[in-house]
Amino acid sequence: MKKVLSLLGRYYFVIVFLALLILPRYSKDYVLVLVSDILLYITLTMSWVLFSGPTRYISLAPAAFFGIGVYVVALLGMSMALPWIIAIAACASFVIAFLIGAITLRLRGIYFTMATFGLMELIRHLILWWEVNISGTVGRVVIPLKYTTVYYGMLVIATCVLLTVFFLGRSRLGLALRSIGDSEEAAAHTGINVTMIKTVIFALSTVFMGVSGVLMATRWTYIDPRIAFNALYSFMPVLMAIFGGMEKMYGPVLGAVIFTLLEEILVTKLPYHYMLIFGLVLVISILYMPHGIVGLIRGWVKGGER
């Protein structure tokens, strides 16, 4: 039995991936939509962890690059094939993030956090100004895709970001990122190009955010700046990562799954209070679960060994 559990623990990622791969054959559209939402938040959360986890820079930029992907498909969806749109959204997210990162990543602490949140607001208001004063219309129609297409697209993106986090964490670049998180001055003295590494990884993390925006926009059919640059897409990944715990890779994934299901329940049952409940959960998590679900599991395991 122990060998079976050991094998399951070692290959759980492959098992879950195969189960998700065949899910559309045996489920209804509602289940596909719900699981697509879970995959979206896994993507946003792990993209955030990719950069903010090792460096300890708290970024509130996910909504900005998610919204960029949304508007790329809104502008190009009627004239280009989806693969080209995805490629353009990925490149646009990377280039914009690289340029922004080269400036803002010289800041630290709360200053960097506020700069990334301001970036989201800046892009949102720029697009709103453009639509009001130049194009003459606010909001755009997006050509819808089948739920199955969106689902498989999100599954591929979530898988890619998980693999990126996994292999980056075991590479020399991942070691350099962790050393930057421990002490930037010490890392710089050992010959690490601190600013360049931070900028490149920050830009890489936004690629997955932008591509996920492309796919999710095709499910909404209509978008505007308020929808595309919803601040929830910046705060929820941080909340999910903290709640799950970032010491192990499965922590943020569990946080994303739990909070997506919780959001689905609360939005239907308590639509006017669910954000208050999320805030309370965050405060409780910080006070009593500083290491998240990962810390609880580790405590239970150590307690069981005794």
Secondary structure as the mmCIF struct_conf table of DSSP 4:
data_model
#
loop_
_struct_conf.conf_type_id
_struct_conf.id
_struct_conf.beg_label_comp_id
_struct_conf.beg_label_asym_id
_struct_conf.beg_label_seq_id
_struct_conf.end_label_comp_id
_struct_conf.end_label_asym_id
_struct_conf.end_label_seq_id
HELX_RH_AL_P HELX_RH_AL_P1 LYS A 2 ARG A 10
BEND BEND1 TYR A 11 TYR A 11
HELX_RH_AL_P HELX_RH_AL_P2 TYR A 12 TYR A 26
HELX_RH_AL_P HELX_RH_AL_P3 ASP A 29 THR A 55
HELX_RH_AL_P HELX_RH_AL_P4 PRO A 62 LEU A 76
TURN_TY1_P TURN_TY1_P1 GLY A 77 SER A 79
BEND BEND2 MET A 80 MET A 80
HELX_RH_AL_P HELX_RH_AL_P5 LEU A 82 THR A 104
TURN_TY1_P TURN_TY1_P2 LEU A 105 ARG A 106
BEND BEND3 LEU A 107 LEU A 107
TURN_TY1_P TURN_TY1_P3 GLY A 109 GLY A 109
HELX_RH_AL_P HELX_RH_AL_P6 ILE A 110 TRP A 130
HELX_RH_PI_P HELX_RH_PI_P1 GLU A 131 SER A 135
BEND BEND4 GLY A 136 GLY A 136
BEND BEND5 VAL A 138 VAL A 138
STRN STRN1 ARG A 140 VAL A 141
HELX_RH_AL_P HELX_RH_AL_P7 TYR A 147 GLY A 169
TURN_TY1_P TURN_TY1_P4 ARG A 170 ARG A 170
BEND BEND6 SER A 171 SER A 171
HELX_RH_AL_P HELX_RH_AL_P8 ARG A 172 ASP A 182
HELX_RH_AL_P HELX_RH_AL_P9 GLU A 184 HIS A 189
TURN_TY1_P TURN_TY1_P5 THR A 190 GLY A 191
HELX_RH_AL_P HELX_RH_AL_P10 VAL A 194 TRP A 220
BEND BEND7 THR A 221 THR A 221
STRN STRN2 TYR A 222 ILE A 223
HELX_RH_AL_P HELX_RH_AL_P11 PRO A 225 ALA A 228
TURN_TY1_P TURN_TY1_P6 PHE A 229 PHE A 229
TURN_TY1_P TURN_TY1_P7 ALA A 231 ALA A 231
HELX_RH_AL_P HELX_RH_AL_P12 LEU A 232 GLY A 244
BEND BEND8 MET A 246 LYS A 248
TURN_TY1_P TURN_TY1_P8 MET A 249 MET A 249
HELX_RH_AL_P HELX_RH_AL_P13 TYR A 250 LYS A 269
TURN_TY1_P TURN_TY1_P9 PRO A 271 HIS A 273
HELX_RH_AL_P HELX_RH_AL_P14 TYR A 274 TYR A 288
TURN_TY1_P TURN_TY1_P10 PRO A 290 HIS A 291
HELX_RH_AL_P HELX_RH_AL_P15 GLY A 292 GLU A 305
#
